[in-house]
Amino acid sequence: DEKLAQKLDVKTVALALGTTSTVLFALCVLALWIVPNWTISFFTDTLHGLDISSIVVTSVPLSTTIAGFIEITIAGALTGAIFAKIYNYFVK
């Protein structure tokens, strides 16, 4: 029985997930800026009813936002690289 799965390029998956994480972070920042109440409600629903309204900050300094972009991009890229490595291990 021949395996149909192919190995993943670790760098490509890392870049793809890093970029995807950055886009999602940007959408979250925009949503919190444009429609803060809806965004808080959305994440309360997403987190199984956990009320985040008392801990959310709607006025985030630009430096914190930039740091967040960098951090989420790195975390996404690392997650993608680890995922691809583990996937490739099991495809052998």
TORKOL-4160 file (C-alpha; in steps of 0.2 Angstrom, whole numbers, padded with zeros to 4 digits, m for minus):
92
<pt num="1" X="0000" Y="0000" Z="0000"/>
<pt num="2" X="0008" Y="0016" Z="m0006"/>
<pt num="3" X="0007" Y="0032" Z="0004"/>
<pt num="4" X="m0001" Y="0046" Z="m0005"/>
<pt num="5" X="0005" Y="0059" Z="0008"/>
<pt num="6" X="0020" Y="0070" Z="0004"/>
<pt num="7" X="0032" Y="0079" Z="0015"/>
<pt num="8" X="0029" Y="0097" Z="0019"/>
<pt num="9" X="0042" Y="0110" Z="0016"/>
<pt num="10" X="0045" Y="0117" Z="0034"/>
<pt num="11" X="0049" Y="0134" Z="0029"/>
<pt num="12" X="0034" Y="0136" Z="0018"/>
<pt num="13" X="0022" Y="0130" Z="0031"/>
<pt num="14" X="0031" Y="0141" Z="0044"/>
<pt num="15" X="0029" Y="0156" Z="0033"/>
<pt num="16" X="0011" Y="0152" Z="0029"/>
<pt num="17" X="0005" Y="0150" Z="0047"/>
<pt num="18" X="0015" Y="0165" Z="0052"/>
<pt num="19" X="0007" Y="0176" Z="0039"/>
<pt num="20" X="m0010" Y="0169" Z="0043"/>
<pt num="21" X="m0008" Y="0173" Z="0061"/>
<pt num="22" X="m0003" Y="0191" Z="0057"/>
<pt num="23" X="m0018" Y="0193" Z="0046"/>
<pt num="24" X="m0030" Y="0187" Z="0060"/>
<pt num="25" X="m0021" Y="0198" Z="0072"/>
<pt num="26" X="m0024" Y="0213" Z="0061"/>
<pt num="27" X="m0042" Y="0209" Z="0059"/>
<pt num="28" X="m0044" Y="0207" Z="0078"/>
<pt num="29" X="m0036" Y="0224" Z="0080"/>
<pt num="30" X="m0047" Y="0232" Z="0067"/>
<pt num="31" X="m0063" Y="0224" Z="0075"/>
<pt num="32" X="m0058" Y="0230" Z="0092"/>
<pt num="33" X="m0055" Y="0247" Z="0086"/>
<pt num="34" X="m0070" Y="0249" Z="0074"/>
<pt num="35" X="m0084" Y="0238" Z="0084"/>
<pt num="36" X="m0077" Y="0235" Z="0101"/>
<pt num="37" X="m0093" Y="0229" Z="0109"/>
<pt num="38" X="m0097" Y="0217" Z="0096"/>
<pt num="39" X="m0079" Y="0211" Z="0096"/>
<pt num="40" X="m0080" Y="0208" Z="0115"/>
<pt num="41" X="m0096" Y="0199" Z="0113"/>
<pt num="42" X="m0089" Y="0188" Z="0099"/>
<pt num="43" X="m0074" Y="0183" Z="0110"/>
<pt num="44" X="m0085" Y="0180" Z="0125"/>
<pt num="45" X="m0096" Y="0168" Z="0114"/>
<pt num="46" X="m0080" Y="0160" Z="0107"/>
<pt num="47" X="m0073" Y="0157" Z="0124"/>
<pt num="48" X="m0089" Y="0147" Z="0130"/>
<pt num="49" X="m0096" Y="0162" Z="0139"/>
<pt num="50" X="m0081" Y="0168" Z="0148"/>
<pt num="51" X="m0084" Y="0186" Z="0151"/>
<pt num="52" X="m0069" Y="0195" Z="0145"/>
<pt num="53" X="m0076" Y="0213" Z="0147"/>
<pt num="54" X="m0068" Y="0217" Z="0163"/>
<pt num="55" X="m0051" Y="0212" Z="0157"/>
<pt num="56" X="m0051" Y="0218" Z="0139"/>
<pt num="57" X="m0042" Y="0235" Z="0134"/>
<pt num="58" X="m0049" Y="0244" Z="0120"/>
<pt num="59" X="m0036" Y="0258" Z="0119"/>
<pt num="60" X="m0020" Y="0249" Z="0115"/>
<pt num="61" X="m0004" Y="0259" Z="0112"/>
<pt num="62" X="0004" Y="0258" Z="0095"/>
<pt num="63" X="0020" Y="0251" Z="0102"/>
<pt num="64" X="0010" Y="0237" Z="0111"/>
<pt num="65" X="0001" Y="0233" Z="0094"/>
<pt num="66" X="0017" Y="0232" Z="0084"/>
<pt num="67" X="0025" Y="0221" Z="0098"/>
<pt num="68" X="0009" Y="0210" Z="0096"/>
<pt num="69" X="0011" Y="0209" Z="0077"/>
<pt num="70" X="0029" Y="0203" Z="0079"/>
<pt num="71" X="0025" Y="0191" Z="0093"/>
<pt num="72" X="0010" Y="0183" Z="0084"/>
<pt num="73" X="0020" Y="0181" Z="0068"/>
<pt num="74" X="0035" Y="0173" Z="0077"/>
<pt num="75" X="0023" Y="0161" Z="0087"/>
<pt num="76" X="0013" Y="0157" Z="0071"/>
<pt num="77" X="0029" Y="0153" Z="0061"/>
<pt num="78" X="0036" Y="0142" Z="0076"/>
<pt num="79" X="0020" Y="0133" Z="0077"/>
<pt num="80" X="0020" Y="0130" Z="0058"/>
<pt num="81" X="0038" Y="0124" Z="0058"/>
<pt num="82" X="0035" Y="0112" Z="0073"/>
<pt num="83" X="0019" Y="0106" Z="0064"/>
<pt num="84" X="0028" Y="0102" Z="0048"/>
<pt num="85" X="0042" Y="0093" Z="0057"/>
<pt num="86" X="0030" Y="0082" Z="0066"/>
<pt num="87" X="0019" Y="0079" Z="0051"/>
<pt num="88" X="0035" Y="0074" Z="0041"/>
<pt num="89" X="0040" Y="0063" Z="0054"/>
<pt num="90" X="0024" Y="0053" Z="0053"/>
<pt num="91" X="0024" Y="0053" Z="0034"/>
<pt num="92" X="0040" Y="0043" Z="0033"/>
